[in-house]
Amino acid sequence: MVFISKKWRYFWIMIGLMVAELAGTVATLTFFGIASPDAYRTQLWKLGGELGFNSSPEQILYAYANYRPIPATPLVWSNFITSFNIVVSVLSMFILLVKVVLFIMHMWIPLVSVIIDLIVIALWIFSAYGQAGPDHSDPEHPSSVAWYIAKSCDVAEASGNKHNCQMAKGSFAATIFMISIFTFSIGLAIWSMIPTGEMKEARKTSKEEQQSPSVENTGEKLWELRNMQTPAPTFQPYTPRTLAFNTLDRQLPLREKEQYT
C-alpha cells in the first residue's frame, strides 16, 4: 500500500508562499480591475494596427460595410479575456482564504494542495495565453505575440498610450508571477507527499502496536473473566408447578416466607 505523507516538510517556506500568493493576487485584482471593462484594450489594439504590429479593430467595420464575413475578434483583444482574468483573480483570492483557514486547522494537506493548485495554475496559464495570445485575423499583419509584450512601450509614447502599454505589461508580469508561485507550491506539495525514512518507521511501529495486543491488557481481561460470578436470583418466581411441589413438601409459600423472615 502506498504511503502518502500528510505533513508539510518546510513549514516556513509554505508560509512564505502563501504571503507571496496574497501579494500576487492583490496585484492581479488591481491590474485587471483597472483594465475592466475596456480601459485600454481597444486602444492598444488600434495602435498596434496603425503601427502594423497586428490586425485593426476597423476590419470589423470594413466587413460590415462591404457585406463580408465578420472576422472573429482575437482572444487577446476580446472582452472575454478581460472578464476571465477578473474571475480568476477573485477565485484565487477565495481559494487563498480557504487555504489559510484549513492550514491553521491542519487540514490543508499536500495531496489536497496539489489537486487545487493544478486547477488554479491551469486557469492562470490560460490567462497568460490570452493576454499574449496570437492575432492572425489579418493575414497581412499576423502577430504571434501581443506587441505590448514583445516590444518596448516607447513605441506608444507618441500616441499617448505608453502608460496603457505599461499597465498591460504589468498585468502580464503579475500573471507570470502567480504561475511561478503555484508552480513552487505544487513542487513543495509533491515533495512533502513523499514520506521520509522516519515517517515510514513510525508508521510501521504504530501498525505493529495496533495489531498486537499488549500483555497488560491481556492479563487484565483474564483477571476480569475469573472474577465474573453469576448473580444469584433475589427471589424465586411461583408457578403452578412450583406451588404443587411446595405443597407436597409441606412448604407452602406463606410458610416459606416466614422462614426467610
C-alpha positions as CSV (number, residue, x, y, z in Angstrom):
1,M,0.0,0.0,0.0
2,V,1.3,3.4,-1.0
3,F,2.0,5.7,2.0
4,I,1.4,9.4,1.3
5,S,2.6,11.8,3.9
6,K,0.0,14.4,5.2
7,K,2.6,16.7,6.8
8,W,4.4,19.7,5.2
9,R,8.1,19.3,5.3
10,Y,9.0,23.0,5.2
11,F,6.5,24.9,7.3
12,W,8.1,28.4,6.9
13,I,8.5,28.0,3.1
14,M,4.8,27.2,2.9
15,I,4.0,30.4,4.9
16,G,6.2,32.4,2.6
17,L,4.5,31.0,-0.5
18,M,1.1,32.0,0.9
19,V,2.3,35.5,1.7
20,A,3.7,35.8,-1.9
21,E,0.4,34.4,-3.2
22,L,-1.5,37.1,-1.4
23,A,0.7,39.8,-2.8
24,G,0.3,38.5,-6.3
25,T,-3.5,38.0,-6.0
26,V,-3.9,41.6,-4.8
27,A,-1.7,42.8,-7.7
28,T,-3.7,40.9,-10.3
29,L,-7.0,42.1,-8.8
30,T,-5.8,45.7,-9.1
31,F,-4.5,45.4,-12.6
32,F,-7.5,43.6,-14.0
33,G,-9.9,45.7,-12.1
34,I,-8.5,48.8,-13.7
35,A,-8.5,47.2,-17.2
36,S,-12.1,46.2,-16.9
37,P,-14.3,46.5,-18.9
38,D,-12.2,48.2,-21.7
39,A,-9.9,50.8,-20.2
40,Y,-7.1,50.4,-22.8
41,R,-7.6,47.1,-24.6
42,T,-9.2,48.5,-27.8
43,Q,-6.7,51.5,-27.8
44,L,-3.7,49.1,-27.8
45,W,-5.4,47.0,-30.5
46,K,-5.9,50.1,-32.7
47,L,-2.4,51.4,-32.1
48,G,-0.9,48.0,-33.0
49,G,-3.0,48.1,-36.2
50,E,-1.7,51.5,-37.1
51,L,1.9,50.5,-36.5
52,G,1.4,47.3,-38.5
53,F,2.0,45.0,-35.5
54,N,-1.4,43.2,-35.6
55,S,-4.9,43.5,-37.0
56,S,-7.0,46.5,-36.7
57,P,-10.4,46.8,-35.0
58,E,-11.6,48.7,-38.1
59,Q,-11.6,45.5,-40.0
60,I,-14.9,44.6,-38.4
61,L,-16.4,47.9,-39.7
62,Y,-14.9,47.2,-43.1
63,A,-16.5,43.8,-43.2
64,Y,-19.9,45.2,-42.2
65,A,-19.6,47.9,-44.9
66,N,-18.7,45.5,-47.7
67,Y,-21.0,42.7,-46.6
68,R,-18.2,40.3,-45.9
69,P,-18.0,37.7,-43.3
70,I,-17.3,39.2,-39.9
71,P,-13.9,38.2,-38.7
72,A,-13.7,36.8,-35.2
73,T,-12.1,39.0,-32.6
74,P,-8.8,37.7,-31.5
75,L,-8.7,36.4,-27.9
76,V,-6.1,38.9,-26.9
77,W,-8.3,41.8,-27.8
78,S,-11.6,40.3,-26.7
79,N,-13.8,41.2,-23.8
80,F,-13.8,37.6,-22.7
81,I,-10.2,37.5,-21.7
82,T,-10.6,40.7,-19.6
83,S,-13.6,39.2,-17.7
84,F,-11.9,35.9,-17.4
85,N,-8.9,37.5,-15.8
86,I,-11.1,39.1,-13.1
87,V,-12.9,35.9,-12.4
88,V,-9.6,34.0,-12.0
89,S,-8.2,36.7,-9.6
90,V,-11.3,36.6,-7.5
91,L,-11.3,32.8,-7.4
92,S,-7.6,32.8,-6.4
93,M,-8.4,35.2,-3.5
94,F,-11.2,32.9,-2.3
95,I,-9.0,29.8,-2.5
96,L,-6.2,31.6,-0.7
97,L,-8.6,32.5,2.2
98,V,-9.8,28.9,2.4
99,K,-6.3,27.6,2.2
100,V,-5.2,29.8,5.2
101,V,-8.1,28.6,7.3
102,L,-7.5,24.9,6.5
103,F,-3.8,25.3,7.0
104,I,-4.3,26.7,10.5
105,M,-6.7,23.8,11.3
106,H,-4.0,21.3,9.9
107,M,-6.5,20.2,7.2
108,W,-4.6,21.6,4.1
109,I,-2.6,18.5,3.4
110,P,-0.2,18.2,0.4
111,L,-2.5,16.0,-1.6
112,V,-5.4,18.5,-1.5
113,S,-2.9,21.3,-2.3
114,V,-1.7,19.5,-5.4
115,I,-5.2,19.0,-6.8
116,I,-6.4,22.5,-6.1
117,D,-3.2,24.2,-7.3
118,L,-3.2,22.2,-10.6
119,I,-6.6,23.5,-11.4
120,V,-5.7,27.1,-10.5
121,I,-2.4,27.1,-12.3
122,A,-4.2,25.8,-15.4
123,L,-6.5,28.9,-15.3
124,W,-3.6,31.2,-14.9
125,I,-1.8,29.7,-17.8
126,F,-4.8,30.2,-20.0
127,S,-5.0,33.8,-18.7
128,A,-1.3,34.3,-19.7
129,Y,-2.0,32.8,-23.1
130,G,-5.0,35.1,-23.6
131,Q,-3.0,38.2,-22.7
132,A,-0.1,37.4,-25.0
133,G,-2.0,35.3,-27.5
134,P,-1.6,35.4,-31.2
135,D,-3.6,37.6,-33.6
136,H,-3.9,36.0,-37.1
137,S,-7.2,37.6,-38.1
138,D,-5.4,39.8,-40.6
139,P,-3.2,37.8,-43.0
140,E,-1.2,40.8,-43.9
141,H,-0.3,41.7,-40.3
142,P,0.0,38.4,-38.4
143,S,1.1,38.5,-34.8
144,S,2.3,35.6,-32.7
145,V,2.7,37.6,-29.5
146,A,0.9,40.8,-28.5
147,W,3.1,43.8,-29.4
148,Y,2.9,45.4,-25.9
149,I,4.7,42.3,-24.6
150,A,7.2,41.7,-27.4
151,K,8.1,45.4,-27.9
152,S,9.1,48.3,-25.7
153,C,6.4,50.7,-24.6
154,D,8.4,53.6,-26.0
155,V,6.7,53.0,-29.4
156,A,3.4,54.0,-27.8
157,E,4.7,57.2,-26.3
158,A,4.0,59.4,-29.3
159,S,0.3,58.4,-29.3
160,G,0.0,58.8,-25.5
161,N,-0.5,55.1,-24.8
162,K,2.7,54.4,-23.1
163,H,1.0,54.2,-19.7
164,N,-1.6,51.8,-21.1
165,C,1.2,49.7,-22.5
166,Q,2.9,49.6,-19.1
167,M,-0.3,48.6,-17.4
168,A,-0.8,45.7,-19.9
169,K,2.8,44.7,-19.3
170,G,2.3,44.8,-15.5
171,S,-0.8,42.7,-15.8
172,F,1.1,40.0,-17.7
173,A,4.0,40.2,-15.3
174,A,1.7,39.7,-12.3
175,T,0.1,36.7,-14.1
176,I,3.5,35.1,-14.7
177,F,4.3,35.7,-11.0
178,M,1.2,33.8,-10.0
179,I,2.1,30.9,-12.3
180,S,5.5,30.8,-10.6
181,I,4.1,30.8,-7.1
182,F,1.7,28.0,-7.9
183,T,4.5,26.0,-9.6
184,F,6.6,26.2,-6.4
185,S,3.6,25.4,-4.3
186,I,2.9,22.2,-6.4
187,G,6.6,21.2,-6.2
188,L,6.7,21.6,-2.4
189,A,3.4,19.7,-2.0
190,I,4.7,16.8,-4.1
191,W,7.9,16.8,-2.2
192,S,6.0,16.8,1.1
193,M,3.9,13.8,0.0
194,I,7.0,11.6,-0.2
195,P,7.4,10.1,3.3
196,T,10.8,10.2,4.9
197,G,12.5,7.2,6.5
198,E,11.5,8.3,10.0
199,M,7.8,8.6,8.9
200,K,7.9,5.1,7.4
201,E,9.4,3.7,10.6
202,A,6.9,5.5,12.8
203,R,4.0,4.3,10.7
204,K,5.3,0.7,10.8
205,T,5.7,0.8,14.6
206,S,2.2,2.2,15.0
207,K,0.7,-0.6,12.9
208,E,2.5,-3.2,14.9
209,E,1.2,-1.8,18.2
210,Q,-2.4,-1.8,16.9
211,Q,-2.2,-5.3,15.6
212,S,-0.6,-7.0,18.6
213,P,-2.5,-6.5,22.0
214,S,-0.3,-5.7,25.0
215,V,0.4,-8.2,27.7
216,E,-1.0,-6.0,30.4
217,N,-4.4,-5.7,28.7
218,T,-4.5,-9.5,28.2
219,G,-3.8,-10.1,31.9
220,E,-6.5,-7.6,32.9
221,K,-9.1,-9.3,30.7
222,L,-8.2,-12.8,32.2
223,W,-8.5,-11.4,35.7
224,E,-11.9,-10.0,34.9
225,L,-13.1,-13.3,33.5
226,R,-12.0,-15.2,36.6
227,N,-13.8,-12.8,38.9
228,M,-17.0,-12.9,37.0
229,Q,-19.8,-14.6,39.0
230,T,-23.3,-15.4,38.1
231,P,-25.6,-13.3,40.3
232,A,-28.0,-15.3,42.4
233,P,-31.7,-14.6,41.9
234,T,-33.2,-12.4,44.6
235,F,-36.4,-14.3,44.6
236,Q,-37.9,-17.5,43.2
237,P,-41.0,-16.9,41.0
238,Y,-44.1,-19.0,41.8
239,T,-45.7,-21.1,39.1
240,P,-48.4,-23.7,39.4
241,R,-45.8,-26.4,39.2
242,T,-43.7,-24.8,41.9
243,L,-46.7,-24.4,44.2
244,A,-47.6,-28.1,43.7
245,F,-44.1,-29.2,44.7
246,N,-44.1,-26.9,47.7
247,T,-47.5,-28.4,48.8
248,L,-46.1,-31.9,48.6
249,D,-43.1,-30.9,50.6
250,R,-45.3,-29.2,53.2
251,Q,-43.6,-25.9,52.3
252,L,-46.4,-23.5,51.5
253,P,-45.5,-20.0,50.2
254,L,-46.6,-18.3,53.4
255,R,-44.6,-20.7,55.5
256,E,-41.6,-20.3,53.2
257,K,-41.9,-16.5,53.6
258,E,-41.9,-16.9,57.4
259,Q,-38.7,-18.9,57.2
260,Y,-37.0,-16.1,55.2
261,T,-38.1,-13.6,57.7
